[in-house]
Amino acid sequence: MELIPLPPNLVRVGQALPFALRDAEGNLMFAAGQVLENTPLLQALLERGAYVAAYETKEYRRALAHKMDTLMHQGAVLGDIVKVQAEFSAPKPVKALEVGLVEAWSDLQLNANAVLRNAGREDFLARFEALHEQVLTRLNAQPDATLMVLIHDAAHAIPSYSSRHALLCTALAALCAAKLGWDAAWSAALTRAALSMNLAHSVEQDRLTEQADAPSPVQRARIAGHGERSAELLQAQGVSDPLWLDAVRLHHAAGPGPLAAKTPAEQLARLLRRIDIFCARLSPRRSRQALSGAAAARGVYLDEMQQPDEAGAALIKAVGLYPPGTVVRLANDEVGIVVKRGHTASDPLVKSLLGKSGTPLSSPVTRDTRLKAQAVAASLAPHELKMHVSVDKLL
């Protein structure tokens, strides 16, 4: 990612950022649209040097160059031109979709990887909160497109599994909390827990995903204790919200049963556990391929006793049996990708990519699966779609 240094005098307290601010490594520090406050994090960033991704500043550079050209044609002195460069107010930013939604989420995933692997940094909590806010902002702006990008990415990428998994779990946690009608405090604790539940396990989780063999006894012991260790890391960084901490601590320990019979932290942890399993099933490992959307849904709808699971049912109601980004075969024998959730769990909007004969269509065709002839006939695993898919173009 190409970075452009930003003069400190272009960053003002109270300013709504027209583009994201990054550090020298490209890590996201402040999201586009965020109003800057005079915090120690902002001062530290300005001291080290603030940067902007080049693709986010094309409009800014174009407008600034035009302004400077105008001044030069008017015979302005050099000092005035330099002053304008420092004081120029940037126009509205290029929308994420214009630079490619996939590229925008890819940048955020790289940032998530850097944040979640460095929980010991002094500014970790501030960077974590900035990441959490940006994930939810993007999700709220384009929920179905976000699901499509994150689920398709999870199904086709093995490296940096931990950060990809964290982003998808966070998005699903927000949607599930809304579906259950949980209040802002519970929703915030749940989404923060989803983003941080594997904090002490990120590096090892990536290693296990790349590993062809089953986990060793030592690795299994590490897996079993990562919730407690992650909660301890958060506490060491100053997190004091017991709901957030206990949801992280218990997310592998909360068992089945009605949610109302559990403590608040156990309810969050149980839902988080079902989300964790669902997302893991949608992702490949070196040792196995990703499952279909319906297979992943079946795995969370029934609990450990093979009874309907309330938390798993809430997840399916939130994303559907065939979530955006998953592959389906229709009743007319076309194969396509789900691009939008439907009114019910079983009637998503689909873009058909392969015709009845299995050959690619000249262009994607929108299918309404509420119609009998276009209904979903089967949920397919990602590897069963034998073609490259441009998610940006589908969107």
HULIN-V757688 format. One record per helix or strand of 2 or more residues. SS is the DSSP state (H for helix, E for strand). FROM is the first residue (numbers start at 1). TO is the last residue. If there is no record, write none. Layout:
SS/FROM/TO  SS/FROM/TO
This chain:
E/3/6  H/8/10  E/21/22  E/28/30  H/40/48  E/50/53  H/54/56  H/58/73  H/78/87  H/96/99  H/101/116  H/124/141  H/143/156  H/161/180  H/184/196  H/199/209  H/217/224  H/226/236  H/242/250  H/259/261  H/264/281  H/293/301  H/310/319  E/327/330  E/335/340  E/349/354  E/360/368  H/372/374  E/376/380  H/382/384  H/391/394
